[in-house]
Amino acid sequence: MKLTEKMSYLQGLLDGLEVDTSTKEGKALVQMSDVMQEMVMYVEDLQAQVDELTELCDILDADLGDVEEEVFDLDDDCCCEDDDCDFDDEDEMYEVCCPSCGDTILLNDSILEEGSMECPNCGETLEFDYDDLVIEDAEDPEDTDE
């Protein structure tokens, strides 16, 4: 039962009681009924405004999501501009700091194998060179006595 329906029911009860308005109690009951009727109307108006604002917030939230996708190009947290750049959960990730803007970029092996990429923040070309890298096998200290 809505608040307005409850108030109408209460008003009907008071009318059925034939409250004597010449007594102090009768005057108080009629006055309380009038005040409650005004409060019900005020609450109904506030509820309508809240519903309207909630709908507006939902629309603005959806629009903001569209703007974020367009401006920040949020494609599943991909750091490169290529659409075919998908990271698997099993890929080992590397962090690279752009020397120009200082932005930290997440990379996987496939991006490193390409040899270079543009920084998504400033557009600086970042190059990766494997020629100078030496990968050492981890040996147990016991195996060095051979």
C-alpha positions in Angstrom: 0.0 0.0 0.0 1.4 3.4 -1.0 1.8 6.2 1.4 -1.0 8.2 -0.3 -3.4 5.2 0.0 -2.5 4.8 3.7 -3.2 8.5 4.3 -6.6 8.3 2.5 -7.5 5.3 4.6 -6.6 7.1 7.8 -8.6 10.2 6.6 -11.6 7.9 6.0 -11.3 6.5 9.5 -11.2 10.0 11.0 -14.2 11.0 9.0 -16.1 7.8 10.1 -15.3 8.6 13.7 -17.1 11.9 13.4 -14.5 13.6 15.5 -15.9 16.5 17.5 -13.8 19.5 16.5 -15.1 21.6 19.4 -12.9 19.6 21.9 -9.2 20.0 22.3 -8.6 16.3 21.3 -10.7 16.7 18.2 -8.9 19.8 17.1 -5.6 18.1 17.6 -6.6 15.0 15.6 -7.9 17.1 12.7 -4.8 19.3 12.7 -2.5 16.2 12.8 -4.4 14.7 9.9 -3.9 17.9 7.9 -0.2 18.1 8.6 0.3 14.4 7.7 -1.6 15.0 4.4 0.9 17.8 3.6 3.8 15.6 4.5 2.5 12.8 2.3 2.3 15.2 -0.7 5.8 16.5 0.0 7.3 13.0 0.3 5.6 12.0 -3.0 7.0 15.1 -4.7 10.5 14.3 -3.3 10.3 10.7 -4.5 9.4 11.8 -8.0 12.4 14.1 -8.0 14.7 11.3 -6.8 13.4 8.9 -9.4 14.0 11.6 -12.1 17.6 12.3 -10.8 18.4 8.6 -10.6 17.3 8.1 -14.2 19.5 11.1 -15.2 22.5 9.7 -13.3 22.1 6.4 -15.1 22.1 8.2 -18.5 25.1 10.3 -17.5 27.0 7.2 -16.3 26.4 5.4 -19.6 27.5 8.5 -21.5 30.6 8.9 -19.4 31.5 5.3 -20.0 31.3 5.9 -23.8 33.5 9.0 -23.4 36.0 7.0 -21.4 36.2 4.3 -24.0 36.6 6.8 -26.8 39.2 9.0 -25.0 41.2 6.4 -23.2 40.7 3.6 -25.7 40.1 1.1 -23.0 40.3 -2.2 -24.9 40.7 -4.9 -22.2 43.7 -3.1 -20.7 45.8 -3.4 -23.8 48.7 -1.0 -23.9 49.3 -1.0 -27.6 47.3 0.6 -30.4 46.9 -2.6 -32.5 43.6 -4.3 -32.3 45.3 -7.7 -32.5 47.2 -7.2 -29.3 45.5 -9.5 -26.9 47.2 -10.6 -23.7 46.6 -14.1 -22.4 46.5 -14.6 -18.6 49.5 -17.0 -19.1 51.7 -14.5 -20.8 54.6 -13.2 -18.8 54.3 -9.4 -18.5 57.0 -6.8 -18.5 57.0 -3.2 -17.3 58.8 -0.6 -19.4 59.1 3.0 -18.4 59.0 5.5 -21.3 62.0 7.7 -21.2 60.1 10.7 -22.6 57.0 10.9 -20.5 57.7 8.5 -17.7 54.6 6.4 -18.3 54.8 2.8 -17.3 53.7 0.4 -20.0 52.9 -3.3 -19.7 54.3 -5.5 -22.4 54.2 -9.2 -23.3 56.6 -11.3 -25.3 54.9 -10.7 -28.6 55.3 -6.9 -28.3 58.9 -7.4 -27.4 59.5 -9.7 -30.4 58.2 -6.9 -32.7 61.2 -4.9 -31.6 59.5 -1.5 -31.2 56.2 0.2 -30.4 54.9 3.7 -29.8 54.2 4.9 -26.3 50.4 5.1 -26.0 50.8 8.3 -23.8 53.3 10.5 -25.8 53.8 8.7 -29.1 57.6 8.2 -28.6 59.0 5.2 -30.5 60.3 2.6 -28.0 62.8 0.1 -29.3 63.7 -3.2 -27.8 67.0 -4.9 -28.6 67.8 -8.5 -27.7 71.3 -8.6 -29.1 73.0 -7.3 -26.0 71.0 -9.6 -23.6 72.7 -12.7 -22.1 70.5 -15.3 -20.6 72.3 -17.4 -18.0 70.9 -20.7 -16.9 70.3 -21.0 -13.2 72.6 -23.8 -11.8 72.6 -25.5 -8.5 75.8 -24.8 -6.4 76.3 -28.6 -6.2 76.5 -28.9 -10.1 79.5 -26.5 -10.4 82.0 -29.2 -9.1 82.0 -31.1 -12.4 
